[in-house]
Amino acid sequence: MSFLKHRRTALERVEKFLSDTYFTDCNLRGRLFGDRCPPAALSCFQTPRRIPYREAVEQEFRPVRVGDSFGPTWQTCWFKVELSIPPAWAGREVHLVWESDGEGLVWRDAQPVQGLTKEGEKTSYILTRSLKETEPHSLTLYVELACNGLFGAGKGSMIAPPDPDRRFTLSKAELVVFNRDVYELLVDLEILLDMAQLLGEENQRSFQALYTANQMINVCDVTDPSTFPAARDLAAVIFSQRNGQSQHTIHAMGHCHIDSAWLWPYEETIRKCARSWVTVVHLMESNPQLTFTCSQAQQFQWVQSWYPGLYARIRDLVAKGQFIPVGGTWVEMDGNLPSGESMVRQFLQGQRFFQQQFGQICSEFWLPDTFGYSAQLPQLMRGCGIRRFLTQKLSWNLVNTFPHHTFFWEGIDGSRVLTHFPPGDSYGMQGRVEEMLKTVKNNKDKGRVNHSAFLFGFGDGGGGPTQKMLDRMKRMRDTDGLPRVQLSTPDQLFSVLEKESSQLCTWVGELFLELHNGTYTTQAQIKKGNRECERILHDVEVLSTLAVARGGTFQYPASQLQHLWRLLLLNQFHDVLPGSCIQQVVEDALEYYAEIRRAGAELQEEAVQSLCQELLQPGAGSTQSTLVLNTLPWERTEVISRPGPAGAEALALVTVPSMGYVIVREPLLPPQPVAVRKQEDGSITMENGVIAACLDAMGRLTSLRLLGSQRESVPDGCCANQFALFDDVPLYWDAWDVMDYHLETRKPVTGLLKPLEITLAGGLRGSASFSLQVGESSTLTQEIILDATCPFLRFLTQVEWKEAHKFLKVEFPVQVRSPNATYEIQFGHLQRPTHWNTSWDWARFEVWAHKWLELSEQRITQFPSVVLRLRAPKSPDATADIGHHQFTYAVMPHQGSFQDAGVIQRAYSLNFPLHAVPAGAAQCPPWSAFSVSSAAVVLEAVKQAEDNPAAVVARLYEAHGSTAVAWLQTSLPVKEAMLCDLLERPLAGGRLRLEPRGVPLSFTPFQLLSVLLVLKL
Ligand SMILES: [Zn+2]
């Protein structure tokens, strides 16, 4: 007999049958669990430290009860859970149900077995699927409970600073009988209900699903499980009705995005990895088709050292192709701020780790959650064995919708990689009908490709995928009306996308995230530490390589350097270098930088001692001499400060050969000394025969000229080096975002504390200083310095920063008309508009650059710069950026193109100071290890080859954006030279000629070349 059906009541009938709130006394949900029984005994030991299992179980445990609370935040509770399963439960599936705040890990027989996290829908540990009478009914488990949530312990909101006093309550701990037949029926009905609701009234499948669900409830007597199979058969009819051939295919892959540190410290991440991955491994045992993509070599290495048993199981699953390492990098790093060489090392350390551990490198770059992507990344990927890239963060754009989900991304050198954004715009899906439909509907490349990725699983310690997600997707394998869903791998997805790629579009240049652009500034100490440590490791590698090549007993500090690089790379994680982490993480990061500085200084001294041993011996002569070392690949003439008699510092003008050294006894005389003069109106002029500047009493530039050109750089009536304060209150993401409207709140800094006074009258160096009151309670002191022969003015800046929600900037209005400005990025540069014509231009109101940025009008003026801004967000670190800051920036007027004016080299020189060491009386001609014949080519890195202690890797790039031919000249004893990739694997046909002039190399614009030089040692 047929009945009229009212759509709304039918839908709600199904909802109530599944509800865990209403009618649980008579609906299906209320039957999910059968009998229950409490643990035989429950006790706990609490500690502020994160300790190993062995140590924990030795401690004294005191009895506790369900309902007790623990803490405060960051403590760890070890629970001893003694269980005794009632004999009457024979044949039944038995779970331990554990509901508590915090993140739990179950230990059984001294091994971690599963994570327990309410927020990750993991509150059940399956003790047995069918209790046998013969198996022991009593057992003891331990639950290690971290007193922090999935997303830390923010007070009042997720990203607020952690609440140090939070308590964590154990609300449920009991044995239960689990009715799997009820569960399966619930999943069937949930899918049908979703289809009915989401496919909509215009779709007949919606009604088919609804009427099927309705009929299932009719046949199902919840008190009589023998009625369930008939209900399930009805569902099976719908699920087995197939799609047509043209249906979209979704490639589902398990995933668990784990931030290496964020709202919790690094140490907790180690446990988050263990909790999550052991849960995945456990799930794979009963779901051999489950695939799981896992990035970040660092996290594998953590689990390897802290959880060797788990790691061994993971290695087996990697070999089986189920547990899939992806990404190829050491961590999922920030995509904007690390140097080019740092990015190479992310891949070098990552890919080599994956190769050594699993016998394979990753074939796709994986960076779903980073705040923008440098236009140099495609070339770096290609150089590291990668042609495929997966991300999705641009779906967070505030202004413009990115026009593609599958496309070719082309970098500044023309390298292309196949790029895919999962169209569901998430990397934490749950296998729901809604998400599948969104994936298909949202896909911007419909008609070009018919496959897409779907990453499912709770991130950040949520344990990744759940059984329920898998069970949902099993029902959606090929069901008419829904996209096909298959468990897949990145390789399967990208292989099919490659086959379909003939119609794909190409996006050229950076993938700019129109959000989170405060992360270029927040936590200035971290930015500074990163830049400084990049320089330190560069210098240690150069000097150590030279020391090895000079012969003798010096050992290249390969393992120490690897350790220091890994610390630096770890801090480049996408919530650490961007500054979007809590105070504890900042403290850890600064400690790692301190270690790199400390160890780096020692390693550098050892290398210099070995390289220049005979020069450093104290001699009999009375002449004071200085050894000056240059780690950059061009000759430099600069004013240095060197140790003088009686410990005093003395200035000297020196010329140092390219990547080499010189002994300086008598310093050079400058062609023209620096002249600093106070004018009648109180302003101060500085001049060195190259440039001339005029500064007012507030330290502002009223004039800046390149002598020899009549061109004035500062516009009439304007002042450069003008500080300005802006209100900085974003919409939500405090540490992350600076919003467009902050530009409307500009207030020039006008509080003068100490007017500009001459501090060095001239000669080799002239300088003048002043102090300003900034905002309510901050102060700024600046020394403006001009050196003899130097074409730029330096601004050594000290700030005592005490503002809240303010943004300090320094402005350089320039007499230049240009639609674009040029910004240095990794191994090259790019242009961005200076106007706001379109929304794409406007959305880039706040951008990043590396060592310089340049504005020129048919070759007139340029301004290299270093960090020049401060913010003061309050979440997630209330103390962010408060305190003392010191930084330097510089401004350089020039004629001709910035390439011809040597801007790139000058910006390097500002960042890589010469090293001066007291020397003995020994004589020695200037020595250069490396130089390059073309100014367009920069020799960026010199290091020992990873696999051959007798070989050197020299990495060069074309920096002008031109085609260039260059000779790499070296005085090292080279017997063989060949090109290699960024992983240092020799390229086929890459053998290079060795000629008296050096090694000939040819470059296309911004091309990166690595040369392997085998030494005669
Ligand atoms: Zn993340």
Residues whose N, C-alpha, C, O or C-beta is under 5 A from the ligand:
A	BS01	ZN	D259 D369
